[in-house]
Amino acid sequence: MRAMIVCTALLAAATSQARPPGAIDQRAVDALARMGAFLRDQQSFTVRMTTDTDYVLDDGQKVRLGATGEVRVRRPDKLRADVVSPRKQRSFYYDGCNFTVFGPRTGMYATVPGEKTILGTADMLQDRYGLELPMVDLFRWGTNESGADELTSAIDVGPALIDGVETEQYAFRQPGLDWQIWIQRGEKPLPRKVVLTTTDDRARPERAIELTWELGVVHPDSDFAFTPPPSSQKITLAEESHAVQTSQRDRAARRPARRRR
């Protein structure tokens, strides 16, 4: 324990000496842009995620809950995502024409027309229905919706191993949010881990996501097509009121995901 405290103190001292408070290390910003460009070049892939999220109870205590997920992508207009936790399960289908969200445990599903691209559909779902696709940041990093202009601090922390993979760790700040990302070193700058800390909540809840990748996967059309099970029930996806949409936009602005229009 003492060795850990000493190492932490040395890291904090080295970081503070290397860069004044609130400084932007251009290397860290460039690393995000390089990662985003690489992700946009991947036309077909599968990414699997393990997520731990803090939820703040009414009395201020934090409870951390886990989930797993898988996202299959074929650019520019095909996506399938499945997310499973002990409390719920959701599947998302975008076949290039329609978007469907399905709850396998309840048998309920809703379908709405999609946009022309994955990102366009993701933006529409968030703005109109308050629905966020799993790992939607993968399609925003390195674009004009990345929120890079909102950064107030950017630090290159240094090398780190994530599941045996050599990565570079970076730390960023923006209003209401501290976040870290571990990017794979070398010719494939893939995000391997992300940690988000909400700073405008006294409890400072966190969300940690670890990612594993399979690039160049050939996904057939059937991966993205939704066929309602015989016992399923179609429902209507309710649009949010203006007030709720505004609240959703405020929450989204605290994420390293999207510059609000």
BAVO-504353 format. One record per residue: z, y, x of N, C-alpha, C in turn; residue number from 0. Coordinates in steps of 0.05 Angstrom, whole numbers. Atoms other than C-alpha are relative to their C-alpha. Layout:
BAVO-504353
- npz,npy,npx,capz,capy,capx,cpz,cpy,cpx,n
- Z,Y,X,Z,Y,X,Z,Y,X,NUM
...
//
This chain:
BAVO-504353
- npz,npy,npx,capz,capy,capx,cpz,cpy,cpx,n
- 0,-24,17,0,0,0,0,25,17,0
- -1,-23,-18,18,48,57,-27,5,13,1
- 26,-3,-12,-49,35,90,-20,12,-19,2
- 18,-11,20,-85,50,25,5,30,-4,3
- -7,-28,4,-48,116,17,-11,16,24,4
- 10,-15,-24,-65,136,89,-30,3,-1,5
- 29,-1,1,-138,118,80,-10,21,-21,6
- 7,-19,21,-142,158,15,5,28,9,7
- -6,-27,-10,-109,218,48,-20,9,21,8
- 20,-7,-20,-157,215,106,-27,7,-12,9
- 25,-5,13,-217,211,60,1,28,-14,10
- -2,-26,14,-192,271,19,-1,22,20,11
- 0,-21,-20,-179,311,82,-28,4,12,12
- 26,-2,-11,-247,295,111,-20,13,-19,13
- 18,-11,20,-283,312,46,5,30,-3,14
- -6,-28,4,-246,378,38,-9,17,24,15
- 8,-15,-24,-261,399,110,-30,2,2,16
- 29,0,-3,-334,380,105,-13,19,-20,17
- 13,-16,20,-348,421,43,19,17,-16,18
- -19,-17,16,-315,480,8,0,-8,-29,19
- -1,6,29,-293,473,-65,-23,11,-15,20
- 22,-9,17,-350,477,-114,-27,0,14,21
- 25,-1,-14,-404,468,-62,-19,-22,-10,22
- 21,19,8,-469,432,-77,-13,-11,26,23
- 13,14,-23,-490,382,-23,-28,-8,-10,24
- 28,5,9,-566,381,-30,-8,-29,4,25
- 6,29,-4,-568,310,-3,8,-16,-24,26
- -9,14,24,-529,287,-64,-19,5,-23,27
- 19,-6,22,-576,323,-112,-26,-13,5,28
- 25,13,-7,-637,297,-75,1,-30,-5,29
- -3,29,5,-609,226,-80,-4,-6,-29,30
- 4,5,29,-606,232,-156,-30,2,-7,31
- 28,-4,5,-678,258,-157,-17,-24,9,32
- 14,24,-11,-702,200,-113,5,-24,-17,33
- -6,22,17,-666,150,-156,-15,2,-26,34
- 14,-3,25,-696,179,-219,-30,-5,2,35
- 28,5,-5,-766,178,-190,-6,-30,3,36
- 4,29,-4,-758,105,-170,2,-14,-27,37
- -3,13,27,-733,86,-240,-24,5,-17,38
- 24,-5,17,-792,120,-273,-24,-16,9,39
- 23,16,-10,-839,79,-229,2,-29,-9,40
- -3,28,9,-810,14,-256,-10,-3,-29,41
- 12,2,26,-854,-5,-313,12,-22,-18,42
- -12,22,16,-818,-69,-334,24,-11,16,43
- -24,9,-13,-747,-90,-318,21,-9,-20,44
- -24,6,15,-682,-119,-342,24,10,15,45
- -24,-9,-13,-615,-87,-327,24,-11,-17,46
- -24,10,13,-548,-120,-343,23,17,8,47
- -22,-18,-5,-484,-81,-349,26,-12,-9,48
- -28,6,7,-409,-91,-350,14,26,-2,49
- -11,-26,6,-372,-33,-381,30,-2,-7,50
- -28,-3,8,-298,-14,-384,4,28,-8,51
- -2,-27,12,-282,45,-429,29,5,-9,52
- -27,-8,10,-216,82,-440,-2,13,-27,53
- -2,-13,26,-198,99,-511,29,11,-2,54
- -26,-14,1,-141,149,-523,11,-3,-28,55
- -13,4,25,-93,130,-578,13,26,-10,56
- -11,-24,11,-60,181,-624,25,10,15,57
- -24,-9,-15,3,181,-581,-6,6,29,58
- 8,-8,-27,-37,195,-518,-3,-24,19,59
- 3,23,-18,-35,125,-489,-29,-9,1,60
- 27,9,-4,-100,99,-460,-1,-31,-2,61
- 5,28,2,-127,30,-477,-29,-5,11,62
- 26,5,-12,-184,2,-436,-12,-25,-12,63
- 14,22,13,-235,-43,-471,-26,-5,15,64
- 24,8,-14,-292,-81,-440,-23,-8,-18,65
- 24,9,14,-363,-97,-461,-21,-8,21,66
- 23,8,-16,-426,-129,-433,-25,6,-15,67
- 25,-6,13,-498,-114,-446,-24,-6,17,68
- 25,5,-14,-570,-125,-428,-21,18,-12,69
- 21,-17,10,-628,-77,-433,-27,-10,12,70
- 27,8,-9,-701,-100,-429,-19,22,-6,71
- 17,-23,2,-754,-48,-418,-29,-7,8,72
- 28,0,-8,-830,-45,-418,-11,27,-7,73
- 10,-28,4,-855,26,-409,-29,-1,-10,74
- -16,-24,7,-875,70,-442,15,-2,-26,75
- -9,-1,28,-855,47,-511,12,-26,-10,76
- -12,25,9,-817,-19,-513,28,-2,12,77
- -28,3,-9,-741,-30,-509,14,-20,-18,78
- -19,18,14,-691,-84,-529,26,2,14,79
- -26,-1,-11,-617,-76,-518,20,-16,-17,80
- -21,16,13,-559,-122,-535,27,7,13,81
- -27,-8,-10,-486,-100,-528,21,-17,-15,82
- -20,17,11,-427,-147,-539,27,8,10,83
- -28,-4,-7,-353,-132,-541,17,-18,-18,84
- -16,17,17,-294,-170,-571,1,10,-29,85
- -2,-11,27,-297,-124,-632,-26,4,-14,86
- 25,-4,14,-370,-114,-646,-24,-9,18,87
- 25,8,-14,-441,-134,-628,-23,16,-12,88
- 22,-16,9,-503,-91,-633,-25,-8,15,89
- 26,5,-12,-577,-104,-620,-18,23,-8,90
- 18,-23,4,-629,-48,-613,-28,-9,7,91
- 28,7,-4,-704,-59,-620,-17,25,-3,92
- 20,-21,2,-759,-9,-606,-27,-13,8,93
- 25,14,-5,-829,-40,-612,-24,18,5,94
- 21,-19,-4,-869,23,-600,-8,15,-26,95
- 5,-13,26,-873,40,-675,26,5,-14,96
- -25,-3,15,-805,28,-706,24,-7,18,97
- -26,5,-13,-733,28,-682,18,-14,-21,98
- -19,14,17,-683,-21,-711,26,-5,14,99
- -27,7,-10,-608,-28,-701,11,-22,-18,100
- -8,24,15,-578,-95,-722,28,-8,9,101
- -26,11,-6,-507,-120,-727,1,-29,-6,102
- 1,29,5,-510,-196,-718,24,-11,-14,103
- -24,10,13,-439,-205,-742,2,7,-29,104
- -1,-9,28,-448,-166,-806,-26,-8,-15,105
- 25,6,12,-521,-184,-818,-15,24,-10,106
- 13,-25,9,-538,-111,-832,-18,12,21,107
- 18,-13,-18,-596,-74,-802,-13,25,-13,108
- 13,-24,9,-631,-7,-808,-24,5,17,109
- 25,-5,-15,-702,12,-788,-10,28,-6,110
- 12,-26,4,-732,81,-777,-24,3,18,111
- 23,-4,-18,-798,105,-748,9,11,27,112
- -6,-10,-27,-795,116,-673,-20,21,9,113
- 19,-19,-11,-829,167,-629,-20,-15,18,114
- 21,12,-15,-884,154,-579,10,-13,26,115
- -11,11,-25,-839,138,-519,29,-8,-4,116
- -29,8,1,-771,108,-504,17,25,0,117
- -17,-24,-1,-742,175,-485,-2,17,-25,118
- 3,-15,25,-772,210,-545,15,-12,-23,119
- -15,13,21,-742,158,-590,30,3,4,120
- -28,-4,-6,-675,163,-555,10,27,-8,121
- -8,-27,8,-673,238,-565,1,3,-30,122
- 1,-2,29,-693,232,-638,25,-14,-12,123
- -23,15,11,-638,180,-651,26,16,4,124
- -24,-15,-5,-585,223,-619,2,25,-16,125
- 0,-25,15,-605,288,-652,2,-4,-30,126
- 1,3,29,-618,261,-722,22,-17,-11,127
- -18,20,11,-571,203,-729,26,-2,16,128
- -24,2,-16,-519,213,-674,3,-27,13,129
- 1,27,-11,-539,145,-646,-10,0,28,130
- 7,0,-28,-540,135,-571,-8,-28,9,131
- 9,26,-10,-581,79,-539,17,-7,25,132
- -15,8,-24,-544,38,-486,-16,8,25,133
- 11,-8,-25,-556,65,-416,-25,18,-2,134
- 22,-18,4,-602,120,-441,-4,18,24,135
- 3,-17,-24,-588,159,-377,-21,-11,19,136
- 20,11,-17,-635,111,-342,-27,13,-3,137
- 26,-13,6,-693,148,-375,1,30,3,138
- -3,-29,-3,-666,218,-363,5,9,29,139
- -4,-8,-27,-646,218,-290,-26,8,13,140
- 23,-10,-14,-695,259,-250,-20,15,-17,141
- 17,-16,18,-726,293,-311,13,27,-6,142
- -12,-26,7,-714,362,-339,22,-3,-21,143
- -23,5,18,-663,330,-386,24,-12,15,144
- -21,13,-16,-620,304,-329,26,15,0,145
- -24,-16,-1,-570,362,-332,7,8,29,146
- -7,-6,-28,-574,373,-256,6,30,3,147
- -6,-28,-2,-573,448,-268,28,7,-9,148
- -27,-5,9,-503,441,-298,21,-8,21,149
- -19,9,-20,-472,413,-234,14,24,13,150
- -16,-20,-14,-416,454,-204,9,-10,27,151
- -7,11,-26,-402,407,-146,-15,-26,4,152
- 14,25,-7,-440,351,-111,7,-8,29,153
- -10,9,-25,-413,309,-54,-12,-27,7,154
- 7,26,-11,-440,253,-11,25,-13,12,155
- -25,11,-8,-378,210,-5,-3,-19,24,156
- 5,18,-22,-408,157,41,-7,-28,-9,157
- 9,28,6,-427,83,45,22,-16,-14,158
- -19,18,14,-395,30,0,-15,-25,-7,159
- 12,26,9,-407,-43,-18,7,-4,-29,160
- -4,7,28,-417,-60,-92,-12,-28,-4,161
- 9,28,3,-420,-136,-103,-17,-9,23,162
- 14,8,-24,-444,-144,-32,-25,16,6,163
- 24,-17,-3,-499,-92,-40,8,26,14,164
- -5,-25,-14,-500,-33,9,-9,24,-18,165
- 6,-23,16,-496,32,-30,10,25,14,166
- -11,-26,-8,-483,106,-19,14,11,-25,167
- -16,-11,22,-428,137,-62,-2,30,-1,168
- 2,-28,4,-436,206,-91,19,8,-23,169
- -18,-10,20,-388,249,-132,-10,27,-10,170
- 11,-25,12,-408,305,-180,20,11,-20,171
- -16,-13,21,-374,355,-226,-19,18,-16,172
- 13,-18,18,-399,392,-286,20,6,-22,173
- -21,-7,20,-363,426,-344,9,-24,-17,174
- -11,21,16,-317,376,-377,-3,-28,11,175
- 5,27,-10,-337,318,-333,0,-1,30,176
- 4,9,-27,-327,288,-264,-14,-27,-1,177
- 13,26,0,-373,231,-247,-9,-9,28,178
- 7,11,-26,-389,185,-190,-23,-21,-5,179
- 22,20,2,-450,141,-177,-4,-12,28,180
- 5,16,-24,-463,87,-125,-30,-8,-1,181
- 29,5,0,-538,83,-107,-7,-18,22,182
- 8,20,-20,-568,24,-71,-15,14,23,183
- 14,-12,-23,-590,42,-1,-26,-15,6,184
- 25,13,-7,-660,27,25,-22,9,-18,185
- 25,-7,14,-727,26,-10,3,-2,-30,186
- -4,3,29,-698,10,-79,25,15,-8,187
- -24,-16,6,-650,67,-96,9,-4,-29,188
- -9,6,27,-621,34,-158,29,7,-4,189
- -29,-4,6,-556,56,-191,14,-26,-4,190
- -15,25,1,-505,1,-181,26,3,-15,191
- -26,-5,13,-442,33,-209,1,29,-8,192
- -5,-27,9,-424,95,-249,28,1,-12,193
- -26,-5,11,-355,123,-265,0,28,-11,194
- -1,-25,14,-347,179,-316,29,6,-7,195
- -27,-8,6,-282,218,-323,-1,26,-16,196
- 0,-24,17,-273,267,-381,23,18,9,197
- -20,-18,-12,-236,327,-352,12,20,-19,198
- -11,-19,20,-226,370,-414,18,-14,-21,199
- -19,15,15,-181,316,-444,24,-5,18,200
- -24,3,-17,-109,315,-418,4,-29,9,201
- -2,28,-7,-112,239,-417,-20,-8,22,202
- 21,5,-19,-174,241,-372,-10,-29,-3,203
- 11,27,3,-205,178,-401,-25,-5,18,204
- 22,7,-18,-255,141,-358,-18,-22,-13,205
- 19,21,7,-316,97,-368,-13,-9,26,206
- 11,12,-24,-338,50,-312,-21,-20,-7,207
- 22,17,7,-405,15,-313,-11,-12,27,208
- 13,14,-22,-431,-37,-263,-26,-12,-9,209
- 27,8,8,-505,-54,-263,-12,-20,19,210
- 17,18,-17,-548,-111,-238,-28,0,-11,211
- 28,-6,6,-623,-108,-237,-18,-24,5,212
- 22,19,-4,-684,-152,-245,-26,15,-5,213
- 24,-17,2,-748,-114,-231,-25,-17,-3,214
- 25,13,3,-819,-132,-249,-1,-23,-19,215
- -1,22,19,-800,-178,-306,-23,4,-20,216
- 21,-1,21,-857,-195,-354,13,-5,-27,217
- -12,2,27,-831,-181,-424,-22,-2,-21,218
- 20,2,22,-875,-206,-482,7,18,-23,219
- -5,-17,24,-882,-166,-546,22,-11,-17,220
- -20,13,17,-837,-216,-581,28,8,8,221
- -26,-9,-8,-778,-190,-540,9,24,-15,222
- -7,-26,12,-781,-124,-576,-4,1,-31,223
- 6,1,29,-800,-146,-647,25,-10,-14,224
- -23,9,16,-745,-151,-699,-9,-14,-25,225
- 5,15,25,-749,-205,-752,26,-4,-14,226
- -26,2,14,-694,-200,-804,7,-29,-6,227
- -9,27,8,-654,-264,-811,1,-3,-30,228
- 0,4,29,-656,-295,-881,23,12,-15,229
- -24,-9,15,-585,-274,-898,6,29,6,230
- -6,-28,-8,-591,-203,-870,-4,19,-23,231
- 1,-21,20,-585,-139,-910,-10,26,12,232
- 10,-26,-10,-626,-76,-899,16,23,-12,233
- -15,-23,9,-588,-11,-903,-15,25,10,234
- 12,-26,-8,-606,63,-894,17,12,23,235
- -14,-13,-22,-589,97,-828,4,29,-8,236
- -7,-26,11,-553,160,-851,-4,22,22,237
- 3,-23,-18,-573,226,-819,27,15,0,238
- -25,-15,-3,-516,269,-792,-3,28,-12,239
- -1,-27,9,-496,335,-822,-3,19,24,240
- 3,-19,-21,-508,398,-782,25,2,17,241
- -26,-2,-14,-434,403,-764,4,-23,19,242
- -4,24,-16,-432,332,-739,-19,0,23,243
- 20,-1,-21,-496,341,-700,9,19,22,244
- -10,-19,-19,-466,402,-666,22,-12,17,245
- -22,14,-15,-404,362,-647,-12,-20,19,246
- 12,20,-17,-448,307,-620,-13,13,24,247
- 13,-14,-23,-487,356,-577,21,9,20,248
- -21,-9,-18,-422,384,-549,10,-24,16,249
- -9,23,-15,-399,314,-530,-20,-9,20,250
- 21,9,-18,-466,296,-500,-2,18,25,251
- 2,-19,-23,-464,359,-456,20,-7,21,252
- -20,7,-20,-404,329,-421,-8,-25,16,253
- 9,24,-14,-445,270,-396,-22,8,20,254
- 21,-6,-20,-492,269,-335,-27,-10,-10,255
- 23,13,12,-549,254,-382,-21,19,-8,256
- 21,-14,14,-584,310,-416,6,30,-2,257
- -2,-29,5,-595,385,-414,-8,6,-28,258
- 6,-4,28,-590,405,-485,-20,22,-4,259
- 21,-20,5,-649,442,-513,10,21,-19,260
//
